Amino acid sequence: MFVPKFIIALIIFIIGWVIAVALGKVVEQIVRALKVDMALKSLGAEEPLNRAGMKLDAGAFLGGLVRWFFILVFVLASVDVFGLTQVTEFLRGVVLVYIPQVIVAALILVAAALLADVADRVVQGSAKAAHLPSAGLLGGMAKWAIWVFAILTALYQLGIAGPFVQTLFTAFVAMLALAGGLAFGLGGKDAAAKFLERLRNDISSR
């Protein structure tokens, strides 16, 4: 009985491998046709990835995720042929439940890496345009706010200490609000005074 089951499992795995590779290539070509890399480069995504020693290639990344996900799905189907209930249940829990959560958590962190630097530059530029002396502080706060939020969200997605992560998130939001208030209070009072003075002069001239 083992040999026929082994042959069936091997056939399922080979077919699954071919399908997984084909789907991975399709996804890769679709992402490249949509020119996602160009959009990410325009957002400044290439620089942080280069610093981390990685190359910007969204097509290869997403295609690889799809390929390996379906390979694992067909591995699960192959093992199921042997009737190994405990092994099948374990793989089903890992492949169909936990791996998608890991992928989502990884995508959250990748998005944070892309957005954090952009937010830093945008906030600093806006603060400098408003003549706020604390532009660097505000930019840094925006950058690290995105990182902390992304890390907490990724941990929650993975089911790691859910209530504790929620408590940390609440505390972080409160701390961020306090820090923002202090930053504006210390660095924005001069700009606010100048704005009010210009407003008063404009009203007086009328």
C-alpha atoms as an extended CHARMM CRD file, in Angstrom:
* protein
*
       206  EXT
         1         1  MET       CA              0.0000000000        0.0000000000        0.0000000000  PROA      1               0.0000000000
         2         2  PHE       CA              2.8860000000        2.3500000000        0.6410000000  PROA      2               0.0000000000
         3         3  VAL       CA              4.2210000000        2.3700000000       -2.9360000000  PROA      3               0.0000000000
         4         4  PRO       CA              0.9120000000        3.3290000000       -4.6250000000  PROA      4               0.0000000000
         5         5  LYS       CA              0.3250000000        6.0570000000       -2.0300000000  PROA      5               0.0000000000
         6         6  PHE       CA              3.8790000000        7.3150000000       -2.4990000000  PROA      6               0.0000000000
         7         7  ILE       CA              3.4090000000        7.4770000000       -6.2790000000  PROA      7               0.0000000000
         8         8  ILE       CA              0.1070000000        9.3620000000       -5.9060000000  PROA      8               0.0000000000
         9         9  ALA       CA              1.6610000000       11.7730000000       -3.4020000000  PROA      9               0.0000000000
        10        10  LEU       CA              4.6460000000       12.3330000000       -5.7010000000  PROA      10              0.0000000000
        11        11  ILE       CA              2.3580000000       13.0310000000       -8.6750000000  PROA      11              0.0000000000
        12        12  ILE       CA              0.3280000000       15.5130000000       -6.6040000000  PROA      12              0.0000000000
        13        13  PHE       CA              3.5100000000       17.2470000000       -5.4690000000  PROA      13              0.0000000000
        14        14  ILE       CA              4.9620000000       17.4870000000       -9.0020000000  PROA      14              0.0000000000
        15        15  ILE       CA              1.6930000000       18.8490000000      -10.4040000000  PROA      15              0.0000000000
        16        16  GLY       CA              1.4930000000       21.2840000000       -7.5120000000  PROA      16              0.0000000000
        17        17  TRP       CA              5.0780000000       22.4200000000       -8.0620000000  PROA      17              0.0000000000
        18        18  VAL       CA              4.3720000000       23.1300000000      -11.7460000000  PROA      18              0.0000000000
        19        19  ILE       CA              1.1760000000       25.0290000000      -10.8920000000  PROA      19              0.0000000000
        20        20  ALA       CA              2.9070000000       26.9930000000       -8.1210000000  PROA      20              0.0000000000
        21        21  VAL       CA              5.8030000000       28.0230000000      -10.3710000000  PROA      21              0.0000000000
        22        22  ALA       CA              3.3930000000       29.0230000000      -13.1540000000  PROA      22              0.0000000000
        23        23  LEU       CA              1.2180000000       31.0970000000      -10.8030000000  PROA      23              0.0000000000
        24        24  GLY       CA              4.3030000000       32.7420000000       -9.3290000000  PROA      24              0.0000000000
        25        25  LYS       CA              5.4820000000       33.7810000000      -12.7980000000  PROA      25              0.0000000000
        26        26  VAL       CA              2.0200000000       35.0990000000      -13.7020000000  PROA      26              0.0000000000
        27        27  VAL       CA              1.8940000000       37.2410000000      -10.5640000000  PROA      27              0.0000000000
        28        28  GLU       CA              5.4470000000       38.4580000000      -11.1870000000  PROA      28              0.0000000000
        29        29  GLN       CA              4.6090000000       39.4830000000      -14.7650000000  PROA      29              0.0000000000
        30        30  ILE       CA              1.3770000000       41.2110000000      -13.7010000000  PROA      30              0.0000000000
        31        31  VAL       CA              3.1700000000       43.2320000000      -11.0230000000  PROA      31              0.0000000000
        32        32  ARG       CA              5.8860000000       44.2490000000      -13.4830000000  PROA      32              0.0000000000
        33        33  ALA       CA              3.2880000000       45.1470000000      -16.1390000000  PROA      33              0.0000000000
        34        34  LEU       CA              1.6230000000       47.4280000000      -13.5910000000  PROA      34              0.0000000000
        35        35  LYS       CA              5.0240000000       49.1150000000      -13.0610000000  PROA      35              0.0000000000
        36        36  VAL       CA              4.7710000000       48.8350000000       -9.2960000000  PROA      36              0.0000000000
        37        37  ASP       CA              8.5440000000       49.2550000000       -8.9480000000  PROA      37              0.0000000000
        38        38  MET       CA              8.4140000000       52.6500000000      -10.6540000000  PROA      38              0.0000000000
        39        39  ALA       CA              5.6510000000       53.7790000000       -8.3060000000  PROA      39              0.0000000000
        40        40  LEU       CA              7.6490000000       52.6070000000       -5.2900000000  PROA      40              0.0000000000
        41        41  LYS       CA             10.7900000000       54.3450000000       -6.5700000000  PROA      41              0.0000000000
        42        42  SER       CA              8.8540000000       57.6010000000       -6.9080000000  PROA      42              0.0000000000
        43        43  LEU       CA              7.9500000000       57.2470000000       -3.2250000000  PROA      43              0.0000000000
        44        44  GLY       CA             11.6260000000       56.8580000000       -2.3150000000  PROA      44              0.0000000000
        45        45  ALA       CA             11.3460000000       53.1500000000       -1.5390000000  PROA      45              0.0000000000
        46        46  GLU       CA             14.5780000000       52.1230000000       -3.2450000000  PROA      46              0.0000000000
        47        47  GLU       CA             16.9550000000       53.9430000000       -0.8850000000  PROA      47              0.0000000000
        48        48  PRO       CA             15.9180000000       52.2430000000        2.4070000000  PROA      48              0.0000000000
        49        49  LEU       CA             15.9350000000       48.8440000000        0.6880000000  PROA      49              0.0000000000
        50        50  ASN       CA             19.4320000000       49.4650000000       -0.6960000000  PROA      50              0.0000000000
        51        51  ARG       CA             20.6220000000       50.4030000000        2.7850000000  PROA      51              0.0000000000
        52        52  ALA       CA             19.2650000000       47.0840000000        4.0150000000  PROA      52              0.0000000000
        53        53  GLY       CA             21.1610000000       45.2580000000        1.2550000000  PROA      53              0.0000000000
        54        54  MET       CA             18.0170000000       44.3930000000       -0.7060000000  PROA      54              0.0000000000
        55        55  LYS       CA             17.0170000000       45.0900000000       -4.2970000000  PROA      55              0.0000000000
        56        56  LEU       CA             13.6620000000       46.6130000000       -5.1580000000  PROA      56              0.0000000000
        57        57  ASP       CA             11.7660000000       43.9810000000       -7.1510000000  PROA      57              0.0000000000
        58        58  ALA       CA              8.1130000000       43.8220000000       -6.1230000000  PROA      58              0.0000000000
        59        59  GLY       CA              7.3060000000       41.3260000000       -8.8760000000  PROA      59              0.0000000000
        60        60  ALA       CA              9.8840000000       38.7800000000       -7.7290000000  PROA      60              0.0000000000
        61        61  PHE       CA              8.8900000000       39.2700000000       -4.0850000000  PROA      61              0.0000000000
        62        62  LEU       CA              5.1400000000       38.7970000000       -4.5690000000  PROA      62              0.0000000000
        63        63  GLY       CA              5.6560000000       36.0680000000       -7.1580000000  PROA      63              0.0000000000
        64        64  GLY       CA              7.8870000000       34.2030000000       -4.7180000000  PROA      64              0.0000000000
        65        65  LEU       CA              5.2880000000       34.4750000000       -1.9540000000  PROA      65              0.0000000000
        66        66  VAL       CA              2.5900000000       33.0500000000       -4.2190000000  PROA      66              0.0000000000
        67        67  ARG       CA              4.8730000000       30.2800000000       -5.4880000000  PROA      67              0.0000000000
        68        68  TRP       CA              5.9320000000       29.0390000000       -2.0530000000  PROA      68              0.0000000000
        69        69  PHE       CA              2.4330000000       29.3080000000       -0.6180000000  PROA      69              0.0000000000
        70        70  PHE       CA              1.0340000000       26.9740000000       -3.2760000000  PROA      70              0.0000000000
        71        71  ILE       CA              4.0160000000       24.6480000000       -2.9760000000  PROA      71              0.0000000000
        72        72  LEU       CA              3.2580000000       24.2710000000        0.7240000000  PROA      72              0.0000000000
        73        73  VAL       CA             -0.4380000000       23.7470000000       -0.0290000000  PROA      73              0.0000000000
        74        74  PHE       CA              0.4100000000       20.8570000000       -2.3620000000  PROA      74              0.0000000000
        75        75  VAL       CA              2.9000000000       19.4560000000        0.1530000000  PROA      75              0.0000000000
        76        76  LEU       CA             -0.0330000000       19.3490000000        2.5550000000  PROA      76              0.0000000000
        77        77  ALA       CA             -2.1520000000       17.5590000000       -0.0580000000  PROA      77              0.0000000000
        78        78  SER       CA              0.6680000000       15.0650000000       -0.7000000000  PROA      78              0.0000000000
        79        79  VAL       CA              1.0910000000       14.2390000000        2.9790000000  PROA      79              0.0000000000
        80        80  ASP       CA             -2.6720000000       13.8370000000        3.3370000000  PROA      80              0.0000000000
        81        81  VAL       CA             -2.5220000000       10.8770000000        0.9240000000  PROA      81              0.0000000000
        82        82  PHE       CA             -0.6920000000        8.8170000000        3.5640000000  PROA      82              0.0000000000
        83        83  GLY       CA             -3.4600000000        9.3790000000        6.1120000000  PROA      83              0.0000000000
        84        84  LEU       CA             -1.1010000000       10.8340000000        8.7060000000  PROA      84              0.0000000000
        85        85  THR       CA             -3.7480000000       12.7630000000       10.6200000000  PROA      85              0.0000000000
        86        86  GLN       CA             -1.5060000000       14.4520000000       13.1760000000  PROA      86              0.0000000000
        87        87  VAL       CA              1.0600000000       15.5450000000       10.5930000000  PROA      87              0.0000000000
        88        88  THR       CA             -1.7020000000       16.7500000000        8.2720000000  PROA      88              0.0000000000
        89        89  GLU       CA             -3.3860000000       18.7800000000       11.0100000000  PROA      89              0.0000000000
        90        90  PHE       CA             -0.0540000000       20.3300000000       12.0020000000  PROA      90              0.0000000000
        91        91  LEU       CA              0.8000000000       21.2800000000        8.4280000000  PROA      91              0.0000000000
        92        92  ARG       CA             -2.7230000000       22.5830000000        7.8460000000  PROA      92              0.0000000000
        93        93  GLY       CA             -2.3920000000       24.8180000000       10.8860000000  PROA      93              0.0000000000
        94        94  VAL       CA              0.9970000000       26.0850000000        9.7120000000  PROA      94              0.0000000000
        95        95  VAL       CA              0.3030000000       26.4060000000        5.9790000000  PROA      95              0.0000000000
        96        96  LEU       CA             -3.2970000000       27.5870000000        5.8930000000  PROA      96              0.0000000000
        97        97  VAL       CA             -3.3740000000       29.6280000000        9.0940000000  PROA      97              0.0000000000
        98        98  TYR       CA              0.0040000000       30.8080000000       10.3080000000  PROA      98              0.0000000000
        99        99  ILE       CA              1.9450000000       31.3430000000        7.0640000000  PROA      99              0.0000000000
       100       100  PRO       CA             -0.6460000000       33.7900000000        5.6340000000  PROA      100             0.0000000000
       101       101  GLN       CA             -0.4310000000       35.6940000000        8.9150000000  PROA      101             0.0000000000
       102       102  VAL       CA              3.3660000000       35.7920000000        8.6310000000  PROA      102             0.0000000000
       103       103  ILE       CA              3.0720000000       37.0600000000        5.0460000000  PROA      103             0.0000000000
       104       104  VAL       CA              0.6610000000       39.8180000000        6.0940000000  PROA      104             0.0000000000
       105       105  ALA       CA              2.9280000000       40.7910000000        9.0040000000  PROA      105             0.0000000000
       106       106  ALA       CA              5.9390000000       40.9230000000        6.6620000000  PROA      106             0.0000000000
       107       107  LEU       CA              4.0290000000       43.0940000000        4.1790000000  PROA      107             0.0000000000
       108       108  ILE       CA              3.0600000000       45.4400000000        7.0140000000  PROA      108             0.0000000000
       109       109  LEU       CA              6.7290000000       45.8750000000        7.9620000000  PROA      109             0.0000000000
       110       110  VAL       CA              7.7370000000       46.3600000000        4.3090000000  PROA      110             0.0000000000
       111       111  ALA       CA              5.0550000000       49.0290000000        3.9250000000  PROA      111             0.0000000000
       112       112  ALA       CA              6.3210000000       50.6930000000        7.1030000000  PROA      112             0.0000000000
       113       113  ALA       CA              9.8680000000       50.7430000000        5.7420000000  PROA      113             0.0000000000
       114       114  LEU       CA              8.6160000000       52.4410000000        2.5850000000  PROA      114             0.0000000000
       115       115  LEU       CA              6.3210000000       54.9480000000        4.2830000000  PROA      115             0.0000000000
       116       116  ALA       CA              8.4820000000       55.8980000000        7.2660000000  PROA      116             0.0000000000
       117       117  ASP       CA             11.1400000000       57.7660000000        5.2740000000  PROA      117             0.0000000000
       118       118  VAL       CA              8.4990000000       59.3940000000        3.0780000000  PROA      118             0.0000000000
       119       119  ALA       CA              6.5910000000       60.5970000000        6.1440000000  PROA      119             0.0000000000
       120       120  ASP       CA              9.8160000000       61.9010000000        7.6840000000  PROA      120             0.0000000000
       121       121  ARG       CA             10.6090000000       63.9910000000        4.6030000000  PROA      121             0.0000000000
       122       122  VAL       CA              7.0430000000       65.2460000000        4.1250000000  PROA      122             0.0000000000
       123       123  VAL       CA              6.5840000000       66.2690000000        7.7560000000  PROA      123             0.0000000000
       124       124  GLN       CA             10.0060000000       67.9110000000        7.9240000000  PROA      124             0.0000000000
       125       125  GLY       CA              9.3340000000       69.7920000000        4.6920000000  PROA      125             0.0000000000
       126       126  SER       CA              5.9350000000       70.9660000000        5.8990000000  PROA      126             0.0000000000
       127       127  ALA       CA              7.3180000000       72.0010000000        9.2790000000  PROA      127             0.0000000000
       128       128  LYS       CA             10.1800000000       73.9220000000        7.6700000000  PROA      128             0.0000000000
       129       129  ALA       CA              7.7350000000       75.6200000000        5.3090000000  PROA      129             0.0000000000
       130       130  ALA       CA              5.7790000000       76.6980000000        8.3870000000  PROA      130             0.0000000000
       131       131  HSD       CA              9.0600000000       77.9320000000        9.9450000000  PROA      131             0.0000000000
       132       132  LEU       CA              8.8250000000       75.5310000000       12.8740000000  PROA      132             0.0000000000
       133       133  PRO       CA             12.2160000000       75.1200000000       14.6000000000  PROA      133             0.0000000000
       134       134  SER       CA             11.2990000000       71.5700000000       15.6660000000  PROA      134             0.0000000000
       135       135  ALA       CA             10.9810000000       70.2470000000       12.0920000000  PROA      135             0.0000000000
       136       136  GLY       CA             13.5160000000       67.4730000000       12.6670000000  PROA      136             0.0000000000
       137       137  LEU       CA             11.7720000000       66.3580000000       15.8380000000  PROA      137             0.0000000000
       138       138  LEU       CA              8.3690000000       66.2670000000       14.1610000000  PROA      138             0.0000000000
       139       139  GLY       CA              9.7670000000       64.3280000000       11.1900000000  PROA      139             0.0000000000
       140       140  GLY       CA             11.4170000000       61.8200000000       13.4960000000  PROA      140             0.0000000000
       141       141  MET       CA              8.1940000000       61.4390000000       15.4670000000  PROA      141             0.0000000000
       142       142  ALA       CA              6.2500000000       60.7210000000       12.2740000000  PROA      142             0.0000000000
       143       143  LYS       CA              8.8410000000       58.1660000000       11.1460000000  PROA      143             0.0000000000
       144       144  TRP       CA              8.9890000000       56.2780000000       14.4290000000  PROA      144             0.0000000000
       145       145  ALA       CA              5.2310000000       56.4970000000       14.9010000000  PROA      145             0.0000000000
       146       146  ILE       CA              4.8180000000       54.5460000000       11.6640000000  PROA      146             0.0000000000
       147       147  TRP       CA              7.4590000000       52.0010000000       12.7090000000  PROA      147             0.0000000000
       148       148  VAL       CA              6.0100000000       51.4300000000       16.1780000000  PROA      148             0.0000000000
       149       149  PHE       CA              2.4740000000       51.2140000000       14.8060000000  PROA      149             0.0000000000
       150       150  ALA       CA              3.6260000000       48.7120000000       12.1470000000  PROA      150             0.0000000000
       151       151  ILE       CA              5.5330000000       46.5500000000       14.6430000000  PROA      151             0.0000000000
       152       152  LEU       CA              2.5890000000       46.4470000000       17.0570000000  PROA      152             0.0000000000
       153       153  THR       CA              0.2130000000       45.6570000000       14.1930000000  PROA      153             0.0000000000
       154       154  ALA       CA              2.5130000000       42.8740000000       12.9450000000  PROA      154             0.0000000000
       155       155  LEU       CA              2.7230000000       41.3540000000       16.4340000000  PROA      155             0.0000000000
       156       156  TYR       CA             -1.0490000000       41.5020000000       16.7730000000  PROA      156             0.0000000000
       157       157  GLN       CA             -1.4190000000       39.8950000000       13.3370000000  PROA      157             0.0000000000
       158       158  LEU       CA              0.8210000000       37.0330000000       14.4760000000  PROA      158             0.0000000000
       159       159  GLY       CA             -1.2890000000       36.5880000000       17.5950000000  PROA      159             0.0000000000
       160       160  ILE       CA              1.6110000000       37.3840000000       19.9230000000  PROA      160             0.0000000000
       161       161  ALA       CA              0.3680000000       38.7190000000       23.2640000000  PROA      161             0.0000000000
       162       162  GLY       CA             -2.7480000000       40.3540000000       21.8070000000  PROA      162             0.0000000000
       163       163  PRO       CA             -4.0220000000       42.1370000000       24.9620000000  PROA      163             0.0000000000
       164       164  PHE       CA             -0.4850000000       43.2670000000       25.8250000000  PROA      164             0.0000000000
       165       165  VAL       CA             -0.0020000000       44.6830000000       22.3220000000  PROA      165             0.0000000000
       166       166  GLN       CA             -3.3210000000       46.5390000000       22.6000000000  PROA      166             0.0000000000
       167       167  THR       CA             -2.1890000000       48.0550000000       25.8950000000  PROA      167             0.0000000000
       168       168  LEU       CA              1.1360000000       49.0870000000       24.3520000000  PROA      168             0.0000000000
       169       169  PHE       CA             -0.6630000000       50.6390000000       21.3950000000  PROA      169             0.0000000000
       170       170  THR       CA             -2.9360000000       52.6890000000       23.6590000000  PROA      170             0.0000000000
       171       171  ALA       CA              0.0490000000       53.8750000000       25.6940000000  PROA      171             0.0000000000
       172       172  PHE       CA              1.9740000000       54.7250000000       22.5260000000  PROA      172             0.0000000000
       173       173  VAL       CA             -0.8770000000       56.8210000000       21.1100000000  PROA      173             0.0000000000
       174       174  ALA       CA             -1.1210000000       58.7340000000       24.3960000000  PROA      174             0.0000000000
       175       175  MET       CA              2.6510000000       59.2730000000       24.4630000000  PROA      175             0.0000000000
       176       176  LEU       CA              2.6230000000       60.4080000000       20.8300000000  PROA      176             0.0000000000
       177       177  ALA       CA             -0.1400000000       62.9270000000       21.5050000000  PROA      177             0.0000000000
       178       178  LEU       CA              1.7670000000       64.2910000000       24.5030000000  PROA      178             0.0000000000
       179       179  ALA       CA              5.0360000000       64.4960000000       22.5580000000  PROA      179             0.0000000000
       180       180  GLY       CA              3.2910000000       66.2230000000       19.6600000000  PROA      180             0.0000000000
       181       181  GLY       CA              1.7430000000       68.7530000000       21.9980000000  PROA      181             0.0000000000
       182       182  LEU       CA              5.0930000000       69.4610000000       23.6220000000  PROA      182             0.0000000000
       183       183  ALA       CA              6.8320000000       69.7300000000       20.2460000000  PROA      183             0.0000000000
       184       184  PHE       CA              4.3230000000       72.2660000000       19.0130000000  PROA      184             0.0000000000
       185       185  GLY       CA              4.2680000000       74.0730000000       22.3230000000  PROA      185             0.0000000000
       186       186  LEU       CA              8.0440000000       74.4070000000       22.4230000000  PROA      186             0.0000000000
       187       187  GLY       CA              8.8040000000       74.7860000000       18.7440000000  PROA      187             0.0000000000
       188       188  GLY       CA              5.6100000000       76.1700000000       17.2840000000  PROA      188             0.0000000000
       189       189  LYS       CA              4.8250000000       79.0400000000       19.6050000000  PROA      189             0.0000000000
       190       190  ASP       CA              6.9700000000       81.5090000000       17.6350000000  PROA      190             0.0000000000
       191       191  ALA       CA              5.3750000000       80.4880000000       14.3460000000  PROA      191             0.0000000000
       192       192  ALA       CA              1.9120000000       80.7420000000       15.8820000000  PROA      192             0.0000000000
       193       193  ALA       CA              2.7260000000       84.1990000000       17.2480000000  PROA      193             0.0000000000
       194       194  LYS       CA              3.9340000000       85.3580000000       13.8210000000  PROA      194             0.0000000000
       195       195  PHE       CA              0.7990000000       83.9930000000       12.1760000000  PROA      195             0.0000000000
       196       196  LEU       CA             -1.4500000000       85.7890000000       14.6650000000  PROA      196             0.0000000000
       197       197  GLU       CA              0.5340000000       89.0020000000       14.1760000000  PROA      197             0.0000000000
       198       198  ARG       CA              0.1150000000       88.7980000000       10.3900000000  PROA      198             0.0000000000
       199       199  LEU       CA             -3.5890000000       88.1140000000       10.8410000000  PROA      199             0.0000000000
       200       200  ARG       CA             -3.9700000000       91.1190000000       13.1700000000  PROA      200             0.0000000000
       201       201  ASN       CA             -2.1290000000       93.3990000000       10.7270000000  PROA      201             0.0000000000
       202       202  ASP       CA             -4.2680000000       92.1730000000        7.8490000000  PROA      202             0.0000000000
       203       203  ILE       CA             -7.4670000000       92.8850000000        9.7710000000  PROA      203             0.0000000000
       204       204  SER       CA             -6.1930000000       96.3050000000       10.8760000000  PROA      204             0.0000000000
       205       205  SER       CA             -5.3190000000       97.2980000000        7.3020000000  PROA      205             0.0000000000
       206       206  ARG       CA             -8.9140000000       96.6960000000        6.2840000000  PROA      206             0.0000000000
